Amino acid sequence: MNRRQALRNIGFGAGIIVIGPTTLSLLQSCKNDPEYDWQPVFLTAGHGLVLKKILDVILPTTDTPGANDVNVAQFIDAYMNEVPSPEDREEFQRAARAFSQAFKNATEKEAEKGESVDFENVVAKFLKATPAEKENFIKRNGETQDPMDKSPDTDEELFSPEEADALAFSYLKNVRDMGIWAWKTSEEIGENVLWYDPIPGEYIPCGPVEELGNGKAMSL
């Protein structure tokens, strides 16, 4: 399956994130380095691994580089550590914990130990949910929640199955939107996959497709 079909099947509609100087510097710092041993600075090591597995489902390596080929997980981790408000950062981490619990509920496996097919199924469960299911997830996330219980053996937050699913849906939407945006904005994709013209010329309202990017989206 090519990337265009994969995106269509999951129903992607990436949101828009404004690119500022801080964001651009983060994108530049996350260039691909085969010897780069990534240690997350925002997420836990386990949640960082899970993030990479999620992105491999959303933007797999096909005829063009995938999310993990251009270090999208590293960018998301660095972006969340530096740019959003403290409240938004905490909510993202909380949703990451809920996703791991929802994954375990669905597969009876710890998310860090899940296989590719497990992630494909769980991602599809949420991103290909019916409109009614999505509306229910959104409604659940908008409700005021009581403080979460803690496991008697650990300090880990516990979620009801319904809340875990609702937060997992929110987490995947955020990862999807940031992931596609970062992938398209990366130097490798922007210059070598999309239509790249660092010095755009005149406005041409109508012209041959072959001379106007050959049908590719413009990266700038």
Secondary structure in CASP SS format (residue, H / E / C, confidence):
PFRMAT SS
TARGET T0000
AUTHOR 0000-0000-0000
METHOD secondary structure of the structure
MODEL  1
M C 1.00
N C 1.00
R H 1.00
R H 1.00
Q H 1.00
A H 1.00
L H 1.00
R H 1.00
N H 1.00
I H 1.00
G C 1.00
F C 1.00
G C 1.00
A C 1.00
G C 1.00
I C 1.00
I C 1.00
V C 1.00
I C 1.00
G C 1.00
P H 1.00
T H 1.00
T H 1.00
L H 1.00
S H 1.00
L H 1.00
L H 1.00
Q H 1.00
S H 1.00
C C 1.00
K C 1.00
N C 1.00
D C 1.00
P C 1.00
E C 1.00
Y C 1.00
D C 1.00
W C 1.00
Q C 1.00
P C 1.00
V C 1.00
F C 1.00
L C 1.00
T C 1.00
A H 1.00
G H 1.00
H H 1.00
G H 1.00
L H 1.00
V H 1.00
L H 1.00
K H 1.00
K H 1.00
I H 1.00
L H 1.00
D H 1.00
V H 1.00
I H 1.00
L C 1.00
P C 1.00
T C 1.00
T C 1.00
D C 1.00
T C 1.00
P C 1.00
G C 1.00
A H 1.00
N H 1.00
D H 1.00
V H 1.00
N C 1.00
V H 1.00
A H 1.00
Q H 1.00
F H 1.00
I H 1.00
D H 1.00
A H 1.00
Y H 1.00
M H 1.00
N H 1.00
E H 1.00
V C 1.00
P C 1.00
S C 1.00
P H 1.00
E H 1.00
D H 1.00
R H 1.00
E H 1.00
E H 1.00
F H 1.00
Q H 1.00
R H 1.00
A H 1.00
A H 1.00
R H 1.00
A H 1.00
F H 1.00
S H 1.00
Q H 1.00
A H 1.00
F H 1.00
K H 1.00
N H 1.00
A H 1.00
T H 1.00
E C 1.00
K C 1.00
E C 1.00
A H 1.00
E H 1.00
K H 1.00
G C 1.00
E C 1.00
S H 1.00
V H 1.00
D H 1.00
F H 1.00
E H 1.00
N H 1.00
V H 1.00
V H 1.00
A H 1.00
K H 1.00
F H 1.00
L H 1.00
K C 1.00
A C 1.00
T C 1.00
P H 1.00
A H 1.00
E H 1.00
K H 1.00
E H 1.00
N H 1.00
F H 1.00
I H 1.00
K H 1.00
R H 1.00
N H 1.00
G H 1.00
E C 1.00
T C 1.00
Q C 1.00
D C 1.00
P C 1.00
M C 1.00
D C 1.00
K E 1.00
S C 1.00
P C 1.00
D C 1.00
T C 1.00
D C 1.00
E C 1.00
E E 1.00
L C 1.00
F C 1.00
S C 1.00
P H 1.00
E H 1.00
E H 1.00
A H 1.00
D H 1.00
A H 1.00
L H 1.00
A H 1.00
F H 1.00
S H 1.00
Y H 1.00
L H 1.00
K H 1.00
N H 1.00
V H 1.00
R H 1.00
D H 1.00
M H 1.00
G H 1.00
I H 1.00
W H 1.00
A H 1.00
W H 1.00
K H 1.00
T H 1.00
S C 1.00
E H 1.00
E H 1.00
I H 1.00
G H 1.00
E H 1.00
N H 1.00
V C 1.00
L C 1.00
W E 1.00
Y C 1.00
D C 1.00
P C 1.00
I C 1.00
P C 1.00
G C 1.00
E C 1.00
Y C 1.00
I C 1.00
P C 1.00
C C 1.00
G C 1.00
P C 1.00
V H 1.00
E H 1.00
E H 1.00
L C 1.00
G H 1.00
N H 1.00
G H 1.00
K C 1.00
A C 1.00
M E 1.00
S C 1.00
L C 1.00
END
